[in-house]
Amino acid sequence: MTKRYFIVPFITVILAACGGGEPNKEAKLQQLKQQKAKLDQEIAALEKEIGKSDTTQKVKTVTIETLNDTVFRHYIDVQGSVDARQNVNVFAKSSGVVTDINVKEGQVVRKGQVLGKVDDQLQQAAIAELKTQLELATTTYQRQKNLWDQEIGSEMQFLTAKNNMETLKRRLSTAEEQLAQTRIISPINGTVDAVLVKLGDNAGPGASGPAFRVVNSSSLKVEANVAEGYAGNVKTGAPVLISFPDINKEINARISFASRTIDPVSRTIKVEVPLPADPALRPNMIAHIRIVDYTAKNAVVIPVNVIQYTMGKPFVVVAQNSNGKMVAQRKEIEMGRTYNDKAEIKEGLQPGDKLVTTGYQGLDNNDLIKL
């Protein structure tokens, strides 16, 4: 027992001598543990703060729209142009050199008004000669008639004088009609859209083109061609909405004519829509026509962009109250037709629902939301 009591300290001294760096490692380890404890405290504090922040972020700000029933319309979009129902190229009926131009472009004219005239010297000379001959023939006829009434002279002389007078009257009437044809007459009320001849030009039915163009701007129409695929939905009397992008104007109207024949080249049908009198409208102006081919009354209509899909099925997010809090709810919907950025909803939504229109991405059922 005495020997063992002295050997242990010796061994301890030897070990201490051999491992002189061990106390430094223990001190370092103790220091690291203290640093770790401090870091754990900081990490715990940060996690707590982050946890509070995450709870706040779960309440997402959204925008909602309360749904109402409305009228949904689907349109066929086509492009057309404005044309005048009375857009007339006026020709001279008698060939000749233009000697008078009585109007200028933009001037308002009435039906029957003389726009210009071609050379009428020959017609004037012929009329003057016929008038002289008719005057003599009339005098001769009156004298023969007086004699015949007195039973003097022959019946043949009386009939010959009468025939000569009547023939000259007919020839004079024809010459006057020919003279009238040297006047270039407006066939309609309207505005002179173009003066296409100059003094000295040749004009007439055989000339290279018309002398004037007259347009009745109070009688305009829109013409358009509709693809044959829509032919069954386009009928006379169908309502249309016409917009004119050049003047930022829209007009509600109805189709006055829808062709029953499909053009074999373009595979389209022609439609016409009369326009009300409007000084802002001009022939050849571009017109966008929207033809109503489907109407749903008391429909629920929503923006197309709020519709999301899961497993191929469409759904939207609505806002609902739950235990005094506003939460999100997904609702599967059945869509009807769509037009532009609007969709008709057949099932799944009803008037009064509060549709989430912004901030709906990523929302699940019962997620907290706020406005």
Kinemage of the C-alpha trace (Angstrom):
@kinemage 1
@onewidth
@group {chain A} dominant
@subgroup {mainchain}
@vectorlist {calphas} color= white
{ca met a 1} P 0.000 0.000 0.000
{ca thr a 2} L 2.917 2.351 0.812
{ca lys a 3} L 4.556 1.752 -2.567
{ca arg a 4} L 1.459 2.554 -4.515
{ca tyr a 5} L 1.017 5.834 -2.671
{ca phe a 6} L 4.366 7.122 -4.021
{ca ile a 7} L 4.113 5.772 -7.602
{ca val a 8} L 0.919 7.682 -8.648
{ca pro a 9} L 2.320 11.195 -8.284
{ca phe a 10} L 5.332 10.144 -10.253
{ca ile a 11} L 3.241 8.907 -13.107
{ca thr a 12} L 1.179 12.128 -13.003
{ca val a 13} L 4.308 14.209 -13.178
{ca ile a 14} L 5.564 12.208 -16.132
{ca leu a 15} L 2.258 12.631 -17.975
{ca ala a 16} L 2.199 16.307 -17.263
{ca ala a 17} L 5.701 16.605 -18.507
{ca cys a 18} L 4.934 14.716 -21.697
{ca gly a 19} L 1.667 16.616 -22.445
{ca gly a 20} L 2.582 20.166 -21.619
{ca gly a 21} L 0.142 21.675 -24.258
{ca glu a 22} L -3.051 19.980 -22.983
{ca pro a 23} L -4.191 22.795 -20.599
{ca asn a 24} L -4.045 25.290 -23.507
{ca lys a 25} L -6.401 23.100 -25.585
{ca glu a 26} L -8.858 22.845 -22.751
{ca ala a 27} L -8.835 26.607 -22.358
{ca lys a 28} L -9.431 27.058 -26.033
{ca leu a 29} L -12.263 24.543 -25.980
{ca gln a 30} L -13.847 26.355 -23.069
{ca gln a 31} L -13.568 29.629 -24.966
{ca leu a 32} L -15.199 28.153 -28.061
{ca lys a 33} L -18.057 26.765 -26.000
{ca gln a 34} L -18.671 30.198 -24.572
{ca gln a 35} L -18.656 31.709 -28.079
{ca lys a 36} L -21.049 28.977 -29.247
{ca ala a 37} L -23.430 29.704 -26.409
{ca lys a 38} L -23.406 33.374 -27.309
{ca leu a 39} L -24.019 32.569 -30.997
{ca asp a 40} L -26.864 30.239 -30.052
{ca gln a 41} L -28.462 33.083 -28.110
{ca glu a 42} L -28.110 35.452 -31.092
{ca ile a 43} L -29.454 32.824 -33.489
{ca ala a 44} L -32.428 32.191 -31.225
{ca ala a 45} L -33.152 35.910 -31.016
{ca leu a 46} L -32.943 36.322 -34.805
{ca glu a 47} L -35.149 33.280 -35.390
{ca lys a 48} L -37.728 34.768 -33.064
{ca glu a 49} L -37.671 38.072 -34.916
{ca ile a 50} L -37.820 36.333 -38.267
{ca gly a 51} L -40.714 34.242 -37.022
{ca lys a 52} L -42.630 37.415 -36.156
{ca ser a 53} L -41.786 38.880 -39.572
{ca asp a 54} L -42.966 35.735 -41.327
{ca thr a 55} L -46.269 35.888 -39.457
{ca thr a 56} L -46.755 39.449 -40.711
{ca gln a 57} L -45.880 38.545 -44.307
{ca lys a 58} L -48.522 35.823 -44.379
{ca val a 59} L -51.214 38.553 -44.518
{ca lys a 60} L -51.034 39.467 -48.197
{ca thr a 61} L -52.339 42.741 -49.595
{ca val a 62} L -54.825 42.283 -52.438
{ca thr a 63} L -57.334 44.214 -54.521
{ca ile a 64} L -60.883 42.946 -54.880
{ca glu a 65} L -63.833 43.622 -57.186
{ca thr a 66} L -67.426 42.917 -56.203
{ca leu a 67} L -69.100 41.037 -59.051
{ca asn a 68} L -72.407 42.167 -60.573
{ca asp a 69} L -74.572 40.623 -63.245
{ca thr a 70} L -74.231 42.320 -66.600
{ca val a 71} L -74.738 41.750 -70.315
{ca phe a 72} L -71.965 39.820 -72.055
{ca arg a 73} L -71.595 40.184 -75.811
{ca his a 74} L -69.325 38.317 -78.167
{ca tyr a 75} L -68.339 40.051 -81.374
{ca ile a 76} L -67.003 39.207 -84.809
{ca asp a 77} L -64.261 41.721 -85.588
{ca val a 78} L -63.825 42.864 -89.188
{ca gln a 79} L -62.310 45.898 -90.846
{ca gly a 80} L -64.166 47.951 -93.410
{ca ser a 81} L -64.210 51.409 -94.889
{ca val a 82} L -66.628 54.277 -95.250
{ca asp a 83} L -68.263 54.741 -98.609
{ca ala a 84} L -70.882 57.162 -99.838
{ca arg a 85} L -74.117 55.565 -100.900
{ca gln a 86} L -74.291 58.470 -103.337
{ca asn a 87} L -70.761 58.831 -104.675
{ca val a 88} L -71.110 59.786 -108.322
{ca asn a 89} L -68.615 60.296 -111.126
{ca val a 90} L -70.207 62.838 -113.460
{ca phe a 91} L -69.504 62.601 -117.182
{ca ala a 92} L -70.420 64.981 -119.966
{ca lys a 93} L -73.168 63.424 -122.065
{ca ser a 94} L -72.041 65.212 -125.224
{ca ser a 95} L -68.469 65.033 -126.473
{ca gly a 96} L -66.667 68.297 -126.846
{ca val a 97} L -64.142 70.756 -125.502
{ca val a 98} L -64.809 72.045 -121.989
{ca thr a 99} L -65.640 75.742 -122.219
{ca asp a 100} L -67.037 76.431 -118.737
{ca ile a 101} L -66.378 75.161 -115.204
{ca asn a 102} L -68.966 76.601 -112.832
{ca val a 103} L -67.994 75.001 -109.511
{ca lys a 104} L -64.944 74.342 -107.383
{ca glu a 105} L -63.951 71.521 -105.069
{ca gly a 106} L -65.769 71.552 -101.748
{ca gln a 107} L -68.747 73.479 -103.123
{ca val a 108} L -72.195 72.266 -102.140
{ca val a 109} L -74.410 71.615 -105.173
{ca arg a 110} L -77.972 70.542 -105.745
{ca lys a 111} L -79.434 67.963 -108.072
{ca gly a 112} L -79.740 69.415 -111.590
{ca gln a 113} L -77.180 72.163 -111.023
{ca val a 114} L -74.850 72.893 -113.982
{ca leu a 115} L -71.276 71.991 -113.045
{ca gly a 116} L -69.689 72.824 -116.384
{ca lys a 117} L -70.249 72.941 -120.120
{ca val a 118} L -68.691 71.665 -123.321
{ca asp a 119} L -68.614 73.566 -126.617
{ca asp a 120} L -72.205 74.017 -127.853
{ca gln a 121} L -71.757 76.291 -130.891
{ca leu a 122} L -73.000 73.690 -133.358
{ca gln a 123} L -76.078 72.953 -131.278
{ca gln a 124} L -76.822 76.657 -130.850
{ca ala a 125} L -76.522 77.225 -134.629
{ca ala a 126} L -78.730 74.249 -135.391
{ca ile a 127} L -81.385 75.507 -132.953
{ca ala a 128} L -81.327 78.995 -134.446
{ca glu a 129} L -81.795 77.583 -137.944
{ca leu a 130} L -84.625 75.301 -136.845
{ca lys a 131} L -86.388 78.150 -135.079
{ca thr a 132} L -86.309 80.192 -138.292
{ca gln a 133} L -87.667 77.281 -140.309
{ca leu a 134} L -90.323 76.574 -137.698
{ca glu a 135} L -91.442 80.177 -137.708
{ca leu a 136} L -91.993 80.055 -141.473
{ca ala a 137} L -93.640 76.625 -141.267
{ca thr a 138} L -95.983 77.840 -138.517
{ca thr a 139} L -97.012 80.886 -140.562
{ca thr a 140} L -97.615 78.698 -143.620
{ca tyr a 141} L -99.695 76.273 -141.552
{ca gln a 142} L -101.842 79.081 -140.093
{ca arg a 143} L -102.605 80.441 -143.554
{ca gln a 144} L -103.440 77.009 -144.985
{ca lys a 145} L -105.638 76.343 -141.969
{ca asn a 146} L -107.537 79.598 -142.473
{ca leu a 147} L -108.082 78.750 -146.142
{ca trp a 148} L -109.112 75.200 -145.271
{ca asp a 149} L -111.571 76.499 -142.697
{ca gln a 150} L -113.065 78.600 -145.525
{ca glu a 151} L -113.066 75.504 -147.735
{ca ile a 152} L -110.497 77.128 -149.970
{ca gly a 153} L -107.565 75.161 -151.304
{ca ser a 154} L -106.855 71.471 -151.211
{ca glu a 155} L -106.680 69.217 -148.191
{ca met a 156} L -103.228 68.050 -149.254
{ca gln a 157} L -101.825 71.576 -148.999
{ca phe a 158} L -103.259 71.909 -145.484
{ca leu a 159} L -101.893 68.521 -144.353
{ca thr a 160} L -98.479 69.199 -145.866
{ca ala a 161} L -98.201 72.537 -144.079
{ca lys a 162} L -99.253 70.908 -140.793
{ca asn a 163} L -96.769 68.070 -141.197
{ca asn a 164} L -93.900 70.459 -141.974
{ca met a 165} L -94.632 72.467 -138.851
{ca glu a 166} L -94.881 69.429 -136.568
{ca thr a 167} L -91.698 67.906 -138.016
{ca leu a 168} L -89.760 71.083 -137.354
{ca lys a 169} L -91.094 71.188 -133.780
{ca arg a 170} L -89.819 67.664 -133.178
{ca arg a 171} L -86.437 68.503 -134.726
{ca leu a 172} L -86.193 71.629 -132.541
{ca ser a 173} L -87.032 69.601 -129.433
{ca thr a 174} L -84.290 67.111 -130.335
{ca ala a 175} L -81.789 69.908 -130.931
{ca glu a 176} L -82.644 71.448 -127.573
{ca glu a 177} L -82.088 68.088 -125.878
{ca gln a 178} L -78.713 67.855 -127.603
{ca leu a 179} L -77.919 71.344 -126.395
{ca ala a 180} L -78.848 70.318 -122.834
{ca gln a 181} L -76.394 67.450 -123.055
{ca thr a 182} L -73.554 69.924 -123.460
{ca arg a 183} L -74.272 70.957 -119.847
{ca ile a 184} L -72.609 68.749 -117.239
{ca ile a 185} L -75.332 68.335 -114.615
{ca ser a 186} L -75.066 67.078 -111.012
{ca pro a 187} L -77.376 64.058 -110.628
{ca ile a 188} L -77.527 64.327 -106.817
{ca asn a 189} L -77.418 66.761 -103.921
{ca gly a 190} L -73.954 66.784 -102.442
{ca thr a 191} L -70.499 68.291 -102.420
{ca val a 192} L -68.065 68.564 -105.312
{ca asp a 193} L -65.335 66.197 -104.192
{ca ala a 194} L -63.124 66.658 -107.262
{ca val a 195} L -62.964 68.750 -110.427
{ca leu a 196} L -61.281 66.368 -112.841
{ca val a 197} L -61.189 68.494 -116.004
{ca lys a 198} L -59.711 71.826 -117.020
{ca leu a 199} L -60.826 74.368 -119.547
{ca gly a 200} L -59.890 73.125 -123.013
{ca asp a 201} L -59.959 69.458 -122.106
{ca asn a 202} L -62.034 67.056 -124.136
{ca ala a 203} L -64.946 65.606 -122.212
{ca gly a 204} L -67.724 63.221 -123.003
{ca pro a 205} L -68.852 59.599 -122.680
{ca gly a 206} L -65.842 58.425 -124.678
{ca ala a 207} L -63.302 60.531 -122.789
{ca ser a 208} L -60.640 59.028 -120.520
{ca gly a 209} L -62.531 59.755 -117.305
{ca pro a 210} L -65.264 61.711 -115.543
{ca ala a 211} L -65.385 65.483 -115.425
{ca phe a 212} L -66.464 65.837 -111.774
{ca arg a 213} L -67.041 63.714 -108.703
{ca val a 214} L -69.945 64.593 -106.407
{ca val a 215} L -70.405 62.973 -102.996
{ca asn a 216} L -73.402 63.131 -100.701
{ca ser a 217} L -71.700 63.043 -97.278
{ca ser a 218} L -75.037 62.919 -95.505
{ca ser a 219} L -75.646 59.466 -96.976
{ca leu a 220} L -72.672 57.339 -95.940
{ca lys a 221} L -72.271 53.632 -95.264
{ca val a 222} L -69.615 51.219 -94.066
{ca glu a 223} L -68.743 48.272 -96.273
{ca ala a 224} L -66.853 45.195 -95.081
{ca asn a 225} L -66.205 41.590 -96.030
{ca val a 226} L -66.867 38.862 -93.452
{ca ala a 227} L -65.239 35.422 -93.614
{ca glu a 228} L -67.610 32.677 -94.712
{ca gly a 229} L -67.107 30.866 -91.396
{ca tyr a 230} L -69.222 33.556 -89.757
{ca ala a 231} L -71.796 33.764 -92.548
{ca gly a 232} L -74.399 31.896 -90.513
{ca asn a 233} L -74.146 34.434 -87.675
{ca val a 234} L -74.324 37.586 -89.801
{ca lys a 235} L -77.822 38.674 -90.748
{ca thr a 236} L -79.574 41.805 -91.926
{ca gly a 237} L -80.645 43.806 -88.896
{ca ala a 238} L -77.915 42.440 -86.610
{ca pro a 239} L -76.539 45.082 -84.196
{ca val a 240} L -72.976 46.299 -84.708
{ca leu a 241} L -70.557 48.629 -82.979
{ca ile a 242} L -68.457 50.687 -85.386
{ca ser a 243} L -65.321 52.512 -84.273
{ca phe a 244} L -63.325 55.017 -86.285
{ca pro a 245} L -59.740 55.104 -84.941
{ca asp a 246} L -58.800 58.204 -86.928
{ca ile a 247} L -61.371 60.361 -85.127
{ca asn a 248} L -61.743 58.319 -81.905
{ca lys a 249} L -65.475 57.817 -82.383
{ca glu a 250} L -67.897 54.909 -81.897
{ca ile a 251} L -71.371 54.439 -83.373
{ca asn a 252} L -74.051 51.823 -82.682
{ca ala a 253} L -75.859 50.754 -85.835
{ca arg a 254} L -77.437 47.758 -87.589
{ca ile a 255} L -76.570 45.827 -90.727
{ca ser a 256} L -78.743 46.956 -93.623
{ca phe a 257} L -77.475 44.386 -96.104
{ca ala a 258} L -75.758 41.012 -95.770
{ca ser a 259} L -74.979 39.205 -99.001
{ca arg a 260} L -76.481 35.761 -99.453
{ca thr a 261} L -73.711 34.815 -101.879
{ca ile a 262} L -70.156 33.922 -100.893
{ca asp a 263} L -67.446 35.428 -103.059
{ca pro a 264} L -65.658 32.435 -104.670
{ca val a 265} L -62.258 34.178 -104.623
{ca ser a 266} L -62.111 35.793 -101.183
{ca arg a 267} L -64.537 33.326 -99.516
{ca thr a 268} L -66.326 36.220 -97.829
{ca ile a 269} L -69.742 37.823 -97.756
{ca lys a 270} L -70.335 41.543 -98.144
{ca val a 271} L -72.098 43.563 -95.454
{ca glu a 272} L -73.243 47.175 -95.439
{ca val a 273} L -74.092 49.386 -92.481
{ca pro a 274} L -75.712 52.826 -92.999
{ca leu a 275} L -74.225 55.717 -91.030
{ca pro a 276} L -75.919 58.780 -89.592
{ca ala a 277} L -75.031 62.178 -91.009
{ca asp a 278} L -71.816 63.351 -89.389
{ca pro a 279} L -69.413 65.982 -90.770
{ca ala a 280} L -66.487 64.145 -89.154
{ca leu a 281} L -66.998 61.070 -91.351
{ca arg a 282} L -65.324 60.868 -94.731
{ca pro a 283} L -65.483 58.352 -97.595
{ca asn a 284} L -62.625 55.790 -97.544
{ca met a 285} L -62.109 56.299 -93.782
{ca ile a 286} L -61.095 53.083 -91.985
{ca ala a 287} L -63.797 51.563 -89.800
{ca his a 288} L -63.565 48.681 -87.320
{ca ile a 289} L -66.824 46.743 -87.186
{ca arg a 290} L -67.822 44.531 -84.277
{ca ile a 291} L -70.803 42.371 -85.179
{ca val a 292} L -72.710 40.906 -82.220
{ca asp a 293} L -73.044 37.138 -82.724
{ca tyr a 294} L -73.746 36.103 -79.104
{ca thr a 295} L -75.460 37.833 -76.179
{ca ala a 296} L -75.906 36.619 -72.592
{ca lys a 297} L -78.063 38.629 -70.204
{ca asn a 298} L -77.527 38.626 -66.413
{ca ala a 299} L -74.057 37.161 -66.925
{ca val a 300} L -71.108 37.172 -64.528
{ca val a 301} L -68.111 38.584 -66.391
{ca ile a 302} L -64.529 38.678 -65.088
{ca pro a 303} L -61.114 39.670 -66.480
{ca val a 304} L -59.384 36.807 -68.258
{ca asn a 305} L -56.057 37.512 -66.545
{ca val a 306} L -57.353 36.521 -63.052
{ca ile a 307} L -58.156 32.982 -64.182
{ca gln a 308} L -55.627 30.391 -63.016
{ca tyr a 309} L -55.378 26.682 -63.718
{ca thr a 310} L -54.621 23.612 -61.649
{ca met a 311} L -54.661 20.131 -63.163
{ca gly a 312} L -56.107 21.732 -66.270
{ca lys a 313} L -59.133 23.119 -64.419
{ca pro a 314} L -59.722 26.889 -64.210
{ca phe a 315} L -60.189 28.607 -60.863
{ca val a 316} L -60.188 32.087 -59.352
{ca val a 317} L -59.532 33.447 -55.875
{ca val a 318} L -62.255 35.229 -53.930
{ca ala a 319} L -62.157 37.004 -50.575
{ca gln a 320} L -64.374 35.766 -47.735
{ca asn a 321} L -64.819 36.567 -44.049
{ca ser a 322} L -63.824 33.809 -41.614
{ca asn a 323} L -64.051 34.417 -37.849
{ca gly a 324} L -63.735 38.137 -38.365
{ca lys a 325} L -60.707 37.804 -40.656
{ca met a 326} L -60.507 38.127 -44.423
{ca val a 327} L -59.203 34.974 -46.064
{ca ala a 328} L -58.667 33.721 -49.602
{ca gln a 329} L -60.725 30.921 -51.106
{ca arg a 330} L -60.175 29.194 -54.420
{ca lys a 331} L -63.259 28.596 -56.545
{ca glu a 332} L -63.364 26.331 -59.569
{ca ile a 333} L -65.283 27.893 -62.446
{ca glu a 334} L -66.877 26.911 -65.735
{ca met a 335} L -66.098 29.378 -68.486
{ca gly a 336} L -68.349 30.370 -71.352
{ca arg a 337} L -67.180 32.540 -74.216
{ca thr a 338} L -64.364 35.048 -74.020
{ca tyr a 339} L -63.913 38.293 -75.878
{ca asn a 340} L -60.819 40.467 -75.667
{ca asp a 341} L -59.932 40.535 -71.949
{ca lys a 342} L -63.335 39.444 -70.588
{ca ala a 343} L -64.705 35.970 -69.877
{ca glu a 344} L -68.270 34.827 -69.279
{ca ile a 345} L -68.568 32.572 -66.198
{ca lys a 346} L -71.239 29.877 -66.446
{ca glu a 347} L -70.743 28.320 -62.985
{ca gly a 348} L -68.688 28.870 -59.851
{ca leu a 349} L -69.288 32.588 -59.282
{ca gln a 350} L -72.343 34.677 -58.579
{ca pro a 351} L -73.171 38.375 -58.145
{ca gly a 352} L -71.851 39.679 -54.844
{ca asp a 353} L -68.710 37.531 -54.788
{ca lys a 354} L -65.546 39.504 -54.046
{ca leu a 355} L -63.072 38.576 -56.758
{ca val a 356} L -59.358 39.069 -56.028
{ca thr a 357} L -58.034 40.951 -59.055
{ca thr a 358} L -54.461 41.725 -57.922
{ca gly a 359} L -52.265 39.805 -55.534
{ca tyr a 360} L -54.030 36.507 -56.260
{ca gln a 361} L -50.875 34.665 -57.344
{ca gly a 362} L -49.818 31.967 -54.895
{ca leu a 363} L -52.833 32.323 -52.601
{ca asp a 364} L -54.200 29.128 -51.075
{ca asn a 365} L -57.403 28.452 -49.203
{ca asn a 366} L -57.655 30.288 -45.867
{ca asp a 367} L -54.561 32.440 -46.475
{ca leu a 368} L -54.966 35.721 -44.638
{ca ile a 369} L -55.420 38.733 -46.894
{ca lys a 370} L -56.070 42.417 -46.506
{ca leu a 371} L -57.101 45.260 -48.802
